Amino acid sequence: MRVIYSNYLPVKGFRAINFFGIIVARREQGDLEERVLRHEAIHSRQIKELWGIGFYLWYTGEWLVNWIRYKDRYLAYRQITFEREAYKYDQDEHYLEGRSRYAFLRFLRSNDT
């Protein structure tokens, strides 16, 4: 996984953002920890499963709906299906080895966080 450090992306308050498998991280926060790299690796798998553009359309749409629902941008972000899966398993170094395709779907309507 390629990591690029930037002074501008992602927006302040976030550590890294995944663009089609290339991770852009805020330079001011230093090197990314293994947990963050695993989190982004989970997103890379999700991106592949939805052919890139499908992931970003779903992600943005779900964030907007959540923002309207919760009236809080950060809570809206944390409730995105893809984020719920990534946060739940970013500490498990073997998760991607046994992960089934489209595993994020079980986070769509569950309360599993």
N, C-alpha and C positions, 0 to 999 in steps of 0.2 A: 504494500500500500504506500503510495507516494504522499508525503506531507509537505505542504508549502506553508511557510510562516509569513503572515501579513500584518501590517499596521492598521488595516481597515476592515478586514473581514475575519470572522463573522462580526456582527454588531456587538457592541459592548454588552457584557453580561453572559456571553456564550463563549465557549472554549474552542469549538471547531465546527465546521460545516463540511458536508460531503457533496462534491460535485462529480457525479458519475464515477465514483471510486477514487477521486483525488481529494485529499483532505486539506482544507485551508484552515489554519489555526492562528489565533492571535499571538503575535510575537511577544508581546508584553507579559504573557503568562508562562513563557518558557516551554520546554519540551513536553510533549504529551505523555501522560502516564499510560501504562499498559491497559488499564481499565477503559480509558477514553479511546484508545486504538481499537479495542475489542468492540466497544459501542459503535464506532464508525464502521467496523468490519461487518457488523450485523446490518447496518444501513446499506452497505455495499451489496450485500446479498439481496436485500429487499429491492434495491434499485434494479438489479439484474432480473429479478423475478417479474417486475412490472415494466421491463424494457425501458427503463430510464424515465421517459416523459410521463408514463402512467404513474410512477411513484411521486413525481413532483406535483402533478395535478391533484392526485388524491391527498397528498400531504398538505398542500396549500388549502384545498377545499375543506378538509377536516379541521385545519387550524382556524379558518374563518368561521365555520359553524360553531366550533368550541368557544371562540372569542365572543360570539354573540350570546351563546348559552351561559358562559361563566363570567363574562364581563371583566376578564383578567387575561392579559396576553400570555403571561408565563404559565398560568394554570391551563390555558388552552393548549399551549405547546406540550405540556407534560401529559395531557390526555390524548394526544394523537396516538393512534393505534401503533404506528411504527416506533414511536418513542417509548411506549409502554413495554413493548417487547425488548427493545434495546436496553432500557434501564433495568429491567428485570434480570437480564442475563449477561450484562457487561462485566460481571465479576467471575463468571464461569468460563475459564480458559478453554474448555472442551465443548462449549455449547454448539458452535457452528459445525463441529464434526458430526453430530447426531441430529442436527436440526432438519426437520422435514420442510419441503417446499411450501411456501405460503403460510408458514407458521404464525405470522403476524395476524392472520384472520381470527385466531382464537382470542385475540385481544380486542376485537372489533366491538363486541357487545358485553364482554365479561367485566367483572369488577376486579379481575386479576391485575395487580400493578407491580 
